[in-house]
Amino acid sequence: MKNMLKIDAKAGNHKIDKNIYGHFAEHLGRCIYDGFWVGEDSKIPNTKGMRNDIINALKAVKIPMVRWPGGCFADEYHWKDGIGPREGRAKIINTHWGGVVENNHFGTHEFFELCELLETEPYICGNVGSGTVLEMQEWVEYMTFDGESPMASLRKANGREKPWKLKYFGVGNENWGCGGRMRAEHYADLYRNYSLYVRNYGNNEIYKIAAGPRGDNYHWTEVMMREAGYFMDGLALHYYTRVRDHSIVIEQQDGNKVYLKKPDAVRGSAIDFEESEWFAIMKAAWFTDELVVKHSAIMDKYDPEKKVALIVDEWGTWFDVEPGTNPGFLYQQNTLRDAVSAGISLNIFNNHSDRVRMANIAQIINVLQALVLTEGDKMVLTPTYHIYDMYKVHQDADFVPTEVISDEYGFEGEKLPQISVSASKDDRGRINVSLCNINPHESAEVECLLNGMKAGSISGRVLTAGAMNVHNTFKNPDQLKPVDFKNFAIGDTGFNTTLPPMSVVVLTIE
Ligand code: AHR
C-alpha cells in the first residue's frame, strides 16, 4: 500500500519548543568525568578542563539545554561538596552508579562554565530525596542572588562575582524510585513545600519542574496535577525504550506503584540483535505516543490552558552494557536502530508540542543513548547524533500539522505503523518534514498532498544502512552518517517520495 501524507502548510498555531531537543548529563559512568571533563592538565585539548572536540561537535547540532547533575545522582548530591578549591572538595561514593569515588571536581561553577562554552541553557535538578529545604534554597541563592547574603558572599569568595542566569530547576528526580521511594501523595506535599523556597531573586525567574511519573503511572500525574499543578511550570515524565524491562511493578491498593529490580532479566545487546529486538524497540518508541496522549489528557483536566508543560525529562534506549565495561556505567553502543527510534520519538514530541515543551535524551556522552562516545582522545559521533543534526531544523520553528495514512510493518503477528512523520515551518517559510520508515525490509512510497503551498524545490538528507545494527566505531567512525537524498518528485499538488527500508529522511520544501 502507498502511504498517504497531508501537510497543512498554513495551519498550526504554536512553535516547536527548541527544548524538545534538550539533553541530560549525569555524574554517571563516563558522562562527566572522561566525557565532558578531562581537567585542565589533560593532554586532550580542552578549555577550562572541558574537551574542545566534544564542545564543537555539540555546538554544531545546536543543543538548547543541559540537565545536570542527575538522575538518581541528584537526590544524593550535596552541592556544597562541589564548590571551592578542587583539592579540598569532598570525596564521596557514587552509590547508584558503580560505587566509584566522586571527587566533586566538576561542580556548580564548572557546570555553568560548560553551559557557557556550549552556548546552552543550564537546567539544574535539586535534591529532595536526601536533601533539605534549606539546602535547596541556599543553592538557588548561591547561583542567582545579586546582593549581600551568606550564599552570594560564598559564591564571590569562590571567584564568581556576578550571579548566573538560571531558568530551569527540577525539584527532585524520580521521587517514586531512587529519589526517595515516595507515594505520589507524599511527594506532592513535599513538592509544594520545597518549591516554595526555590526563589526568584532580582529578575531571575525560575521555571519549576516537578518530578513526574515513570512511564504509564497515570495515578502519579493525576495526584500531582490535582494537588500541586498550580505551583509548577512543568511535570517531568521519564520513559525508556527497552526490549524488555528489569523491573517488576507491585501495584499498591491506592494506585501508587513500587518498582523492584529483577536481577536475572537482560535488556539485550545494543549491537548484536535479531529482528524481534528491532521490532520491540520500534514498538516501545511508538508507545511514547500513547503515554503522551494519556498523561496530557489528565493534565488537560486540571490545566485546560496548557500552562504546565509535559516534559519528557529522560528518554531513550536502554540496553545491556558493552561487554567488559562496568555494569554501573551504562555504556552502550548506538546503531541505526537507535537512530530510527529517536526519529520516531522526536516526531511524537513535535506532534504534541502544544503540551510537550521539553525533552531530554539520556544521556549526552558515553551513557545510554549517547550522541557522543569517547575512548581516550578519540571521539565518535553516533547515529543518534546525526538525527539531532538532521532534526535541528525543527527547533523553535512553527508547528505544521500532518495527517498520515500509513502502511503497516508486521512481525510475528504484531503490527506497527510503518512510517512516522512530523513537520514545521522555518522563519524563511520553508517546510521541513522528518519521515521515518521503520520497516527493515521494504521501502515506503509516500504520496504527499501539500495544502497551502506550492513546492518549488525540495532538498533532503537520509540516514540509512544495509543492516539494522550498523554503527560507528573508533576505527570506523563514519560508517553511518547522513547523505544527500534525491528520491522524490514534485507534482501539481505536492510530491512523491520513496523512503529506503529502515531510514530517516528530512526534506526541506521551498
Ligand atoms: O539515566 C539513568 C537513570 O535512569 C537516571 O539516573 C534515573 O533518573 C533513571 O532511572
Boltz pocket constraint, residues with backbone or C-beta under 6 A from the ligand:
constraints:
  - pocket:
      binder: B
      contacts: [[A, 26], [A, 70], [A, 71], [A, 72], [A, 73], [A, 173], [A, 174], [A, 314], [A, 362], [A, 363], [A, 368]]
      max_distance: 6.0
